[in-house]
């Protein structure tokens, strides 16, 4: 059967680079593009290459970036450059990151000169800047996908050299030249529609489903890297939350704060009847995420572009806690889209206390939700992959 499916795939006649990384949103979008290509085309080392960065979290040594961890077991052609990013404040780390940005250009030139791509498709993030600018110099065609309602510095730079710019939300159109900008929607992981799933998280959630009618299931996430302040707040509010809800908490895997280890320890302290209501996990992978998202009653967490988009596509009621320090208040702008449509509310981080979190969750869950499903579907399009591949001539 596998051989027959392989035979149906078409040869990929153009050489394609997909680049983007640094955050879960950029990586998830890149992953969705790669999945769309793999579905219809035979990818090999001669016609396809993913370029990410090697920069991990603060205080981590390079070589352990989120994209390296995410794609560690993937077999497609991939390379990682010495990525850096521009800092707005002067610091020793800022000098280190600036130096790495220059080294990223050196790495990009060596990789691209050898690969000679026809097309570079960027999903954003600081790693994309040296890749795209170098590719433009080498006469490749550049395409950009912007996931957010606001626009960061990296994509502002890259957009000047693009053939076309694909946007997730209509509100982003004002940041780019109108003649080059197309509303395609965001690229969502096909896995979010998979209601089967397998793994430890799925097994833990199945135990929760038995009590779901009396105790709604809430998925709390600070994004793929986790959020220390959100993890800490959940820890302090845990006993109150478990009186009314069952909680799946994605903590991330920060080695400095060790939130997962601390929350796992809190779970062990719980009485047996409460223990099954709380499931802390470092990360929910693609084999489990569809089962989780299709069985929860409420989402609480950060409002990165891909998170907001997935909640919109699946029409999951959400409480968003935007990161307040991101460029152009990007996360709040993302969250406001679903808030205006009646499917979400915003809890500002400055108001995030254990008491406020519990109160907000209780009130929002019990509140009657008035939203227009058809209006949400007009904004949260589901076929971005097909539109983008068609627009770049694939």
C-alpha positions in Angstrom: 0.0 0.0 0.0 2.8 2.4 0.9 4.5 1.8 -2.4 1.4 2.6 -4.4 1.0 5.9 -2.5 4.6 6.7 -3.2 4.1 6.1 -6.9 1.3 8.6 -7.1 3.5 11.4 -5.9 4.8 13.8 -8.6 8.4 14.8 -9.1 9.2 18.3 -7.7 10.7 20.1 -10.6 11.6 23.3 -8.7 14.2 23.4 -5.9 12.6 24.7 -2.8 13.9 26.0 0.5 11.5 26.5 3.5 12.9 28.6 6.3 11.6 30.0 9.6 12.1 29.2 13.2 12.7 30.5 16.7 9.1 30.0 18.0 6.4 27.4 17.8 4.3 29.5 15.4 7.1 29.8 12.8 8.0 26.1 13.1 4.4 24.9 13.0 3.7 26.8 9.9 6.9 25.5 8.3 5.9 22.0 9.3 2.5 22.4 7.7 4.1 23.6 4.4 6.5 20.6 4.4 3.6 18.3 5.1 1.6 19.7 2.1 4.6 19.3 -0.2 5.3 15.7 1.0 1.6 14.8 0.4 1.9 15.4 -3.3 5.5 15.5 -4.2 8.6 13.3 -3.9 11.0 15.3 -1.7 14.7 14.5 -1.8 18.0 16.1 -0.9 18.3 17.6 -4.5 15.0 19.4 -4.6 14.1 20.3 -1.0 15.8 21.8 2.0 14.6 23.2 5.4 16.8 25.8 7.0 16.4 26.6 10.7 18.5 28.2 13.4 20.5 26.6 16.2 19.7 29.1 19.0 18.0 27.7 22.0 16.3 29.4 24.9 18.1 32.0 27.1 20.9 30.5 29.1 21.0 27.4 26.9 24.0 26.6 24.7 23.4 26.9 20.9 22.6 23.6 19.2 19.3 22.9 21.0 16.9 25.2 19.2 13.1 24.5 19.2 13.3 23.6 15.5 16.1 21.2 16.0 14.1 19.4 18.7 10.9 19.5 16.7 12.4 18.1 13.5 15.0 15.8 15.2 13.3 12.6 13.9 12.2 13.9 10.5 14.0 12.5 7.5 13.7 15.4 5.1 16.8 17.5 4.1 17.5 20.1 6.8 20.3 22.4 7.9 20.8 24.8 10.8 22.6 28.1 10.7 24.2 30.1 13.5 21.2 32.3 14.1 21.2 35.5 16.1 18.7 38.3 16.6 18.8 42.1 16.9 18.3 43.4 20.5 16.8 46.8 21.2 19.0 47.2 24.3 22.7 47.1 24.6 24.1 44.1 26.5 26.8 41.5 26.3 24.3 39.0 25.1 23.2 41.5 22.4 26.8 41.7 21.1 26.9 37.8 21.1 23.6 37.7 19.1 24.7 40.4 16.7 27.9 38.4 15.9 25.8 35.3 15.3 23.6 37.2 12.9 26.7 37.9 10.7 27.7 34.3 11.0 24.2 33.3 10.0 24.8 35.2 6.7 28.0 33.3 6.2 26.3 30.0 6.8 23.3 30.9 4.6 25.6 31.8 1.7 27.5 28.5 1.9 24.3 26.5 2.0 22.4 28.3 -0.6 25.3 28.7 -3.1 25.6 24.9 -3.0 21.8 24.1 -3.1 20.8 26.8 -5.6 17.1 27.1 -4.8 14.5 28.4 -7.3 12.1 29.3 -4.5 12.5 30.3 -0.8 9.4 30.2 1.3 9.8 31.9 4.6 7.5 31.5 7.7 9.3 34.2 9.6 11.5 34.6 12.7 15.0 36.0 13.0 16.5 32.9 11.2 14.7 33.8 8.0 16.5 37.2 7.5 20.0 36.0 6.5 18.5 33.1 4.5 16.1 35.3 2.5 18.5 38.2 1.9 21.2 35.8 0.8 18.8 33.9 -1.5 17.7 37.1 -3.1 21.3 38.0 -3.8 21.6 34.6 -5.5 18.5 35.3 -7.7 16.0 33.0 -5.9 12.3 34.0 -5.7 11.3 34.9 -2.2 7.8 34.3 -0.7 6.7 35.1 2.8 3.9 33.9 5.1 2.9 36.2 8.0 1.0 34.4 10.7 0.3 37.3 13.1 -2.2 40.2 13.2 0.8 42.6 13.7 4.2 42.3 12.0 7.6 41.9 13.5 10.9 43.4 12.3 12.1 40.2 10.6 9.1 40.0 8.3 9.2 43.8 7.6 12.7 43.4 6.3 12.0 40.2 4.3 8.8 41.6 2.8 10.7 44.2 0.8 12.3 41.5 -1.3 9.3 39.2 -1.8 7.4 38.2 -4.9 4.2 37.7 -2.8 3.2 37.9 0.8 0.6 35.6 2.3 -1.3 36.7 5.4 -3.2 34.8 8.0 -5.6 37.7 9.0 -7.1 40.4 6.8 -6.0 43.0 9.3 -2.4 42.4 8.5 -2.9 43.8 4.9 -2.1 47.3 6.0 1.5 46.5 6.8 2.4 45.3 3.2 2.2 46.5 -0.4 -1.4 45.8 -1.5 -0.5 44.5 -4.9 1.7 41.7 -3.4 -0.4 40.7 -0.5 -2.9 37.8 -0.5 -5.2 36.6 2.4 -4.7 32.8 2.4 -5.3 32.2 6.1 -2.8 30.4 8.3 -1.3 27.0 7.6 -2.6 24.7 10.3 -1.2 21.4 11.2 -3.3 18.6 9.6 -2.8 16.8 12.9 -5.2 19.1 14.8 -8.1 17.5 12.9 -7.0 13.9 13.8 -9.4 12.8 16.6 -7.7 9.4 17.2 -4.3 10.0 18.7 -2.0 7.9 20.8 0.5 8.5 23.6 0.7 9.2 27.4 -1.3 12.5 27.1 -4.1 10.7 25.3 -4.3 8.0 27.9 -4.4 10.6 30.7 -7.1 12.6 28.9 -9.2 9.4 28.4 -9.4 9.1 32.2 -10.7 12.7 32.3 -13.4 12.1 29.7 -15.2 9.9 32.2 -15.9 12.9 34.4 -16.1 15.6 31.7 -19.9 16.2 32.1 -19.3 17.3 35.7 -15.8 18.6 35.4 -14.9 20.5 32.2 -11.5 19.8 30.6 -9.2 22.8 30.2 -6.0 22.9 28.2 -3.6 25.5 29.6 -0.5 26.3 27.6 2.2 29.0 27.6 3.1 28.1 24.0 5.6 25.5 22.9 8.4 26.9 25.1 6.1 27.3 28.1 5.4 30.3 30.3 7.0 30.4 33.8 4.5 33.0 35.1 1.5 31.0 33.9 3.0 27.8 35.2 3.6 29.4 38.6 0.1 30.9 38.7 -1.5 27.5 37.9 0.6 25.9 40.7 -0.6 28.5 43.2 -4.3 28.1 42.1 -4.2 24.4 41.6 -6.4 23.2 44.4 -9.1 25.8 43.6 -9.0 25.0 39.9 -9.4 21.3 40.5 -12.6 21.8 42.4 -14.3 22.9 39.1 -12.1 21.7 36.2 -9.8 19.1 35.0 -6.5 20.6 33.8 -3.9 19.6 31.1 -1.0 22.0 31.5 1.8 22.2 28.9 4.7 23.6 31.0 7.5 23.6 28.4 11.0 22.3 29.3 12.9 25.3 30.7 16.0 24.0 32.4 16.4 27.2 34.5 13.0 27.2 36.2 12.3 23.4 36.0 8.5 24.1 36.0 7.6 20.6 34.7 9.5 18.9 37.5 7.9 21.2 40.1 4.4 20.7 38.7 4.8 17.0 38.4 5.8 17.1 42.1 2.7 19.0 43.0 0.6 16.3 41.2 2.2 13.6 43.3 1.1 15.5 46.4 -2.5 15.5 45.4 -5.0 13.1 47.0 -5.9 10.2 44.6 -9.3 11.5 43.5 -7.7 14.9 42.5 -4.6 13.4 40.8 -6.4 12.2 37.7 -7.8 15.7 37.2 -4.4 17.2 36.7 -1.9 16.3 33.9 1.3 18.4 33.6 3.3 17.7 30.4 6.4 19.3 28.9 5.1 19.3 25.3 2.1 17.8 23.4 3.3 16.4 20.1 1.6 16.0 16.8 0.4 12.5 17.5 -1.6 13.7 20.5 -2.6 17.3 19.8 -5.7 16.5 17.7 -7.1 14.3 20.4 -6.5 16.9 23.0 -8.0 19.9 21.0 -11.1 18.0 20.0 -11.9 16.9 23.5 -11.4 20.0 25.6 -14.0 22.5 26.7 -11.8 25.5 27.2 -8.3 26.8 26.2 -6.3 29.1 28.5 -2.9 30.5 27.5 -0.7 32.6 25.3 -2.0 34.1 22.1 0.7 33.3 19.6 -0.6 33.4 16.0 -0.8 29.7 15.4 -2.5 29.1 18.8 -5.2 31.7 18.1 -5.7 30.4 14.6 -6.1 26.8 15.7 -8.6 27.9 18.4 -10.5 29.8 15.6 -10.5 27.0 13.1 -11.7 24.5 15.7 -13.9 27.1 17.4 -12.7 26.4 20.9 -13.7 29.0 23.6 -10.5 30.6 24.8 -9.1 32.9 27.5 -5.9 34.5 26.2 -3.1 35.9 28.3 -1.0 37.8 25.8 2.8 38.2 26.3 2.9 42.0 27.0 6.5 42.7 25.8 6.4 41.3 22.2 6.9 43.7 19.3 3.9 45.8 18.3 1.8 44.1 21.0 1.5 41.2 18.6 -0.1 38.7 20.9 -2.9 41.0 22.1 -3.7 41.9 18.5 -4.0 38.2 17.7 -6.3 37.6 20.7 -8.6 40.6 19.9 -9.6 38.9 16.6 -11.4 36.1 18.4 -12.5 38.4 21.2 -14.3 40.6 18.7 -15.9 37.5 17.3 -17.2 36.4 20.7 -15.2 33.2 21.1 -12.6 34.5 23.5 -11.8 36.9 26.3 -8.4 38.5 27.3 -6.8 38.4 30.7 -3.9 40.8 30.8 -0.7 39.5 32.4 -0.7 42.4 34.8 -3.9 41.1 36.3 -2.8 37.5 36.3 -3.1 36.2 39.9 -4.3 32.8 41.1 -7.5 34.3 42.3 -8.2 36.2 39.0 -7.4 33.1 36.9 -9.8 30.9 38.8 -12.5 33.6 38.7 -12.0 34.4 35.0 -12.2 30.7 34.1 -15.4 30.1 36.1 -17.2 33.1 34.7 -16.1 32.6 31.1 -17.0 28.9 31.1 -20.5 29.6 32.5 -21.1 32.6 30.3 -23.3 32.0 27.2 -21.2 32.3 24.1 -22.7 34.4 21.3 -20.6 33.9 18.2 -21.3 33.5 14.5 -19.7 30.3 13.2 -20.0 31.3 9.6 -18.3 34.7 10.3 -15.4 32.9 12.0 -15.0 30.5 9.0 -14.6 33.5 6.7 -11.6 34.8 8.6 -10.1 31.4 9.7 -9.7 29.8 6.4 -8.7 26.1 6.2 -7.1 25.7 2.8 -4.0 27.9 3.1 -1.6 25.1 2.0 -3.3 24.6 -1.4 -3.6 28.4 -2.0 0.1 29.1 -1.2 1.5 26.2 -3.3 -0.6 27.4 -6.2 0.5 31.0 -5.9 4.2 30.0 -5.8 3.7 27.9 -8.9 3.9 24.4 -7.3 
